[in-house]
């Protein structure tokens, strides 16, 4: 039951509030018909309860402004976190802030689960992580933030609206590649020095902190000073991805290819490997490096082909 509604403020009765309102009207009717002073007193107390519920809830909605909204790495069709930072401009910097303030974020082409506001830090900053799920890759907008509270008795729910209109970039869904990354062409290997592995590489003079079990006794006897073994291992080189935009037309096959490349970037990140992406367009070829940069480039990629897509060589 809505009492009034405008663009920035909404006040509505809860289920408990409707029951109390009916009881209030019944007590008021009996007090008028009977002239009982005790019923008049009960009626006044119940009416005051409603007024206090509306006045105190206003305090929880005041003094808050949005400092920033960070999307992080938010993938399409995957539940991820939106970091919302609020600034409490109250005099006490949140020491008297009412807890349990409910946050609702409106997102285009997506759903955001409600969050709850706690106390702020000493500088008045409050961090809330909202769980969101977007439908498609590319740019989307966070329209507005709604603050709700039922403090203190749960009779009246008061809501305040804050307009955002902030752009958020949704990354392609990270689809798991059908083949193991080890079998991809173009993944080189390089030998790097790695202490503690089982493949001997050579020897060097002893340094403080070297374990006694690594002492190279033959070299030590030859040089009359302590020498220790060094080791090496085979470690895969960074992954290089390639996408020819002119070989694809807009449609579901192109989106699946972007999702497959996004999954390859995710596997490289989990394996702590460097990754680069080469995007070939009709006019220029662009290369980006880094996991986040590759994801963002895939999120903004557009097919520029005019015929049926061939099976391009995307990995090398």
C-alpha positions as CSV (number, residue, x, y, z in Angstrom):
1,X,0.0,0.0,0.0
2,X,1.7,3.2,-1.2
3,X,1.1,6.4,0.7
4,X,2.8,8.6,-1.9
5,X,5.3,8.2,-4.6
6,X,7.6,10.7,-6.3
7,X,10.9,10.5,-8.2
8,X,13.2,10.4,-5.2
9,X,11.2,9.4,-2.2
10,X,8.7,6.6,-1.6
11,X,6.8,5.8,1.6
12,X,4.7,2.6,1.8
13,X,3.1,0.5,4.5
14,X,4.4,-3.0,5.2
15,X,2.1,-6.0,6.0
16,X,2.5,-5.4,9.7
17,X,1.8,-1.7,9.2
18,X,-1.5,-2.5,7.4
19,X,-2.5,-4.7,10.4
20,X,-1.6,-2.0,12.9
21,X,-3.4,0.6,10.8
22,X,-6.6,-1.4,10.9
23,X,-6.3,-1.9,14.6
24,X,-5.7,1.8,15.0
25,X,-8.9,2.6,13.1
26,X,-10.8,0.1,15.1
27,X,-9.6,1.5,18.4
28,X,-10.4,5.0,17.2
29,X,-13.9,4.0,16.3
30,X,-14.6,2.4,19.6
31,X,-13.1,5.3,21.5
32,X,-15.4,7.8,19.7
33,X,-18.5,5.6,20.2
34,X,-17.9,4.8,23.8
35,X,-16.1,7.9,25.0
36,X,-13.6,5.8,26.9
37,X,-10.5,7.9,27.9
38,X,-8.4,4.8,28.0
39,X,-9.2,4.0,24.4
40,X,-8.4,7.5,23.5
41,X,-5.0,7.1,25.1
42,X,-4.3,3.8,23.3
43,X,-5.3,5.5,20.0
44,X,-2.9,8.3,20.7
45,X,-0.1,5.9,21.5
46,X,-0.6,3.8,18.3
47,X,-0.8,7.0,16.2
48,X,2.4,8.2,17.7
49,X,4.0,4.9,16.9
50,X,3.4,5.4,13.2
51,X,4.7,9.0,13.4
52,X,7.9,7.9,15.1
53,X,8.4,5.1,12.6
54,X,8.3,7.5,9.8
55,X,10.5,10.2,11.4
56,X,13.3,7.9,12.6
57,X,13.6,6.1,9.3
58,X,14.4,9.4,7.6
59,X,17.7,9.6,9.5
60,X,19.0,6.4,7.9
61,X,18.5,7.8,4.4
62,X,20.2,11.1,4.9
63,X,23.8,12.0,4.6
64,X,24.8,9.3,2.0
65,X,26.3,9.9,-1.4
66,X,27.8,7.6,-3.9
67,X,31.6,7.8,-4.1
68,X,32.3,5.2,-6.9
69,X,30.9,2.1,-8.5
70,X,33.6,-0.4,-9.8
71,X,32.6,-3.4,-12.0
72,X,35.9,-5.2,-11.7
73,X,35.9,-8.3,-14.0
74,X,32.2,-8.9,-14.5
75,X,31.4,-11.6,-17.0
76,X,28.2,-12.2,-19.0
77,X,25.9,-14.8,-17.5
78,X,28.2,-15.2,-14.5
79,X,27.5,-14.0,-11.0
80,X,30.1,-11.4,-10.1
81,X,30.6,-8.5,-7.6
82,X,30.0,-4.8,-8.1
83,X,32.0,-2.7,-5.5
84,X,29.9,0.2,-4.4
85,X,31.5,2.8,-2.3
86,X,29.3,5.2,-0.3
87,X,30.4,8.3,1.6
88,X,28.6,9.0,4.9
89,X,28.4,12.8,5.2
90,X,26.8,12.7,8.7
91,X,28.4,14.5,11.6
92,X,29.3,11.3,13.4
93,X,30.7,9.5,10.3
94,X,28.5,6.5,10.7
95,X,29.0,5.9,14.5
96,X,25.3,6.5,14.9
97,X,24.4,5.0,11.5
98,X,21.3,2.8,11.5
99,X,22.2,-0.7,10.4
100,X,20.2,-2.9,8.0
101,X,19.8,-0.3,5.3
102,X,18.8,-2.3,2.2
103,X,20.4,-1.4,-1.2
104,X,18.8,-2.2,-4.6
105,X,20.8,-1.4,-7.8
106,X,19.0,-1.2,-11.1
107,X,21.1,-2.6,-14.0
108,X,20.2,-2.7,-17.6
109,X,20.2,-6.2,-19.1
110,X,21.0,-7.8,-15.7
111,X,19.9,-8.5,-12.2
112,X,21.5,-7.3,-9.0
113,X,20.9,-9.0,-5.6
114,X,20.1,-6.7,-2.7
115,X,22.8,-5.7,-0.3
116,X,22.9,-4.4,3.2
117,X,24.7,-1.4,4.6
118,X,26.7,-1.6,7.8
119,X,28.7,1.0,9.8
120,X,31.2,3.2,8.0
121,X,34.9,3.6,8.7
122,X,36.4,6.5,10.6
123,X,36.6,8.6,7.4
124,X,33.0,8.0,6.6
125,X,33.5,5.5,3.7
126,X,31.3,2.4,3.4
127,X,32.1,-0.5,1.0
128,X,29.2,-2.7,-0.2
129,X,29.7,-5.6,-2.6
130,X,26.6,-6.3,-4.7
131,X,26.2,-9.6,-6.5
132,X,25.2,-9.0,-10.2
133,X,24.5,-11.2,-13.2
134,X,24.5,-9.5,-16.6
135,X,23.0,-11.1,-19.8
136,X,25.3,-10.0,-22.6
137,X,28.8,-8.6,-23.2
138,X,29.5,-5.0,-23.9
139,X,28.4,-1.7,-22.4
140,X,25.5,-1.6,-20.0
141,X,24.2,1.1,-17.6
142,X,23.6,1.2,-13.8
143,X,20.5,3.3,-13.8
144,X,19.8,4.1,-10.1
145,X,20.4,3.0,-6.6
146,X,17.4,2.6,-4.2
147,X,17.9,2.8,-0.4
148,X,15.2,1.1,1.7
149,X,14.6,1.0,5.4
150,X,11.9,-0.2,7.8
151,X,13.5,1.2,10.9
152,X,12.5,1.2,13.7
153,X,9.3,-0.9,14.1
154,X,8.8,-2.4,10.6
155,X,5.5,-0.5,10.0
156,X,6.5,1.9,7.3
157,X,9.1,1.3,4.6
158,X,10.8,4.4,3.3
159,X,12.8,4.4,0.1
160,X,15.1,7.0,-1.5
161,X,16.3,7.0,-5.1
162,X,19.8,8.1,-6.3
163,X,20.3,8.4,-10.1
164,X,23.5,6.9,-11.5
165,X,23.5,6.4,-15.3
166,X,27.0,5.0,-15.1
167,X,28.5,2.8,-17.9
168,X,29.8,-0.6,-17.0
169,X,31.7,-3.0,-19.3
170,X,30.5,-6.6,-19.3
171,X,33.2,-9.1,-20.3
172,X,32.5,-12.2,-22.6
173,X,31.4,-15.3,-20.9
174,X,34.5,-17.5,-20.2
175,X,33.7,-20.7,-22.0
176,X,36.1,-23.6,-21.3
177,X,38.1,-24.5,-24.5
178,X,37.4,-28.0,-25.9
179,X,41.1,-28.9,-26.0
180,X,43.7,-28.7,-23.3
181,X,45.8,-25.5,-23.5
182,X,49.0,-27.7,-23.7
183,X,48.0,-28.8,-27.2
184,X,47.5,-25.3,-28.6
185,X,49.9,-24.3,-31.3
186,X,52.3,-21.5,-30.6
187,X,52.8,-22.2,-26.9
188,X,56.5,-22.1,-26.6
189,X,58.7,-23.3,-23.7
190,X,61.7,-21.6,-22.1
191,X,64.2,-22.7,-19.5
192,X,64.5,-20.6,-16.4
193,X,66.4,-21.0,-13.3
194,X,64.3,-22.4,-10.5
195,X,65.6,-23.3,-7.1
196,X,64.6,-26.6,-5.6
197,X,63.7,-28.6,-8.7
198,X,65.2,-32.0,-9.5
199,X,67.0,-31.2,-12.8
200,X,70.6,-30.1,-12.2
201,X,71.9,-27.2,-14.3
202,X,75.3,-26.2,-12.8
203,X,77.0,-25.0,-9.7
204,X,77.8,-21.6,-8.1
205,X,79.6,-20.5,-4.9
206,X,77.7,-21.0,-1.6
207,X,75.5,-18.1,-0.3
208,X,74.2,-17.5,3.1
209,X,70.9,-19.4,3.6
210,X,71.7,-22.3,1.1
211,X,70.6,-25.7,2.5
212,X,73.5,-28.1,3.2
213,X,71.8,-30.8,1.1
214,X,72.6,-28.8,-2.1
215,X,76.3,-28.7,-1.6
216,X,78.3,-29.8,-4.7
217,X,81.0,-31.8,-2.9
218,X,83.1,-32.5,-6.0
219,X,83.3,-28.9,-7.0
220,X,83.9,-27.9,-3.4
221,X,86.9,-30.3,-3.2
222,X,88.3,-28.9,-6.5
223,X,87.9,-25.2,-5.5
224,X,88.6,-25.5,-1.7
225,X,85.4,-23.6,-0.9
226,X,81.7,-24.4,-0.7
227,X,79.8,-24.7,-4.0
228,X,76.1,-25.6,-4.4
229,X,74.1,-27.1,-7.2
230,X,71.7,-25.0,-9.2
231,X,68.5,-26.3,-10.9
232,X,66.2,-25.5,-13.7
233,X,62.8,-26.5,-15.0
234,X,60.7,-26.2,-18.2
235,X,58.1,-23.5,-17.9
236,X,55.5,-22.6,-20.6
237,X,55.8,-19.3,-22.4
238,X,53.0,-16.8,-22.4
239,X,49.9,-17.5,-24.4
240,X,49.3,-15.5,-27.6
241,X,45.8,-15.3,-29.1
242,X,44.8,-14.1,-32.5
243,X,41.3,-13.0,-33.8
244,X,40.7,-12.0,-37.4
245,X,37.6,-9.8,-37.2
246,X,37.3,-9.7,-41.0
247,X,36.7,-13.5,-41.1
248,X,33.5,-13.3,-38.9
249,X,30.1,-11.9,-39.3
250,X,27.9,-10.8,-36.4
251,X,26.0,-13.7,-34.8
252,X,26.1,-16.5,-32.4
253,X,29.2,-18.2,-33.9
254,X,31.2,-15.0,-33.4
255,X,29.9,-14.7,-29.8
256,X,30.9,-18.3,-29.1
257,X,34.4,-17.6,-30.5
258,X,34.8,-14.6,-28.1
259,X,33.6,-16.7,-25.2
260,X,36.2,-19.4,-26.1
261,X,39.0,-16.9,-26.2
262,X,37.7,-15.4,-22.9
263,X,38.0,-18.8,-21.4
264,X,41.5,-19.2,-22.7
265,X,42.5,-15.9,-21.0
266,X,40.9,-17.1,-17.8
267,X,42.9,-20.3,-17.8
268,X,46.1,-18.4,-18.5
269,X,45.4,-16.2,-15.5
270,X,44.7,-19.2,-13.2
271,X,48.0,-20.7,-14.4
272,X,49.8,-17.4,-13.8
273,X,50.9,-17.1,-17.4
274,X,51.2,-13.9,-19.5
275,X,48.7,-13.5,-22.3
276,X,48.5,-11.3,-25.4
277,X,45.7,-10.8,-28.0
278,X,46.1,-9.8,-31.6
279,X,43.0,-8.3,-33.2
280,X,43.1,-8.0,-37.0
281,X,40.8,-5.6,-38.6
282,X,40.3,-4.4,-42.2
283,X,42.5,-1.3,-41.7
284,X,44.9,-2.1,-38.8
285,X,46.1,-4.8,-36.6
286,X,46.1,-4.1,-32.8
287,X,47.8,-6.1,-30.0
288,X,47.0,-5.9,-26.3
289,X,48.7,-7.5,-23.4
290,X,47.5,-8.5,-20.0
291,X,44.5,-10.5,-18.8
292,X,42.2,-7.5,-18.1
293,X,43.2,-5.7,-21.3
294,X,42.5,-8.8,-23.4
295,X,39.1,-9.3,-21.7
296,X,38.1,-5.7,-22.4
297,X,39.2,-5.9,-26.0
298,X,37.1,-9.0,-26.5
299,X,34.1,-7.3,-24.8
300,X,34.3,-4.4,-27.3
301,X,35.2,-6.5,-30.4
302,X,32.8,-6.3,-33.4
303,X,32.8,-8.7,-36.4
304,X,33.7,-6.9,-39.6
305,X,33.3,-9.7,-42.2
306,X,30.7,-9.7,-44.9
307,X,30.4,-13.4,-45.8
308,X,30.1,-16.7,-44.0
309,X,32.7,-17.1,-41.3
310,X,35.5,-19.4,-42.0
311,X,37.4,-21.3,-39.4
312,X,40.2,-18.9,-38.6
313,X,43.4,-19.7,-36.9
314,X,42.8,-17.9,-33.6
315,X,45.6,-19.5,-31.5
316,X,49.2,-19.8,-32.5
